Amino acid sequence: MMVGNVYYPVHNKDFREWAIKHQRGGDFVIYSDRKFVRIDPPIKVYLKHGRWIGSAAVVLAMMFFVLLVATHTDTRNASECIKSTSKNGRYIAERCLLQWRGGNDPNYRGQVYDAASGKLLVRRTFSTPVPELIWLTDEGVSFSRGGDDASFIKLPPSFYDRMIARFSLRE
């Protein structure tokens, strides 16, 4: 580890005149056209930028946590679950009823799993008047024939979908 200041030569043509006028240095400086300037030790540079990077990482983590809490829906009371396997056998989709509202857009939970490992890849909640689990050829899965856009999941899942599924509370 380096201790103290580190000096590197920097070209300066006026330094020789300054050294002669002020009688500084010696022969080795008087006949040189280089001067030495102070450079911060690497640890100071790291700490200055490291604090900023660390602060930015903390802010991003807090924003992700707030987003996760804001978009969370309690899905523990899901019922009437239906599972289906994709045509190529890579994915398993599951649709479950969350809240029945007398036929007017009930809430559902749609999940997609990796068929080989059983790992949850996507979890979405949506409302629809016509629930229907439909596999679209090599594009994705749709959990309804109406309702909101959250009922369609494009495959392979996006990074955002994978992170929400990974950090969602397991039920």
Secondary structure, 3 states (H helix, E strand, C coil): CCCCCEEEEEECCCHHHHHHHHCCCCHHHHCCCEEEEEECCHHHHHHHHHHHHHHHHHHHHHHHHHHHHHHCCCCCCCEEEEEEECCCCCEEEEEEEEECCCCCCCEEEEEEEECCCCCEEEEEEEECCCEEEEEECCCEEEEECCCCHHHEEECCCCHHHHHHHHHCCCC
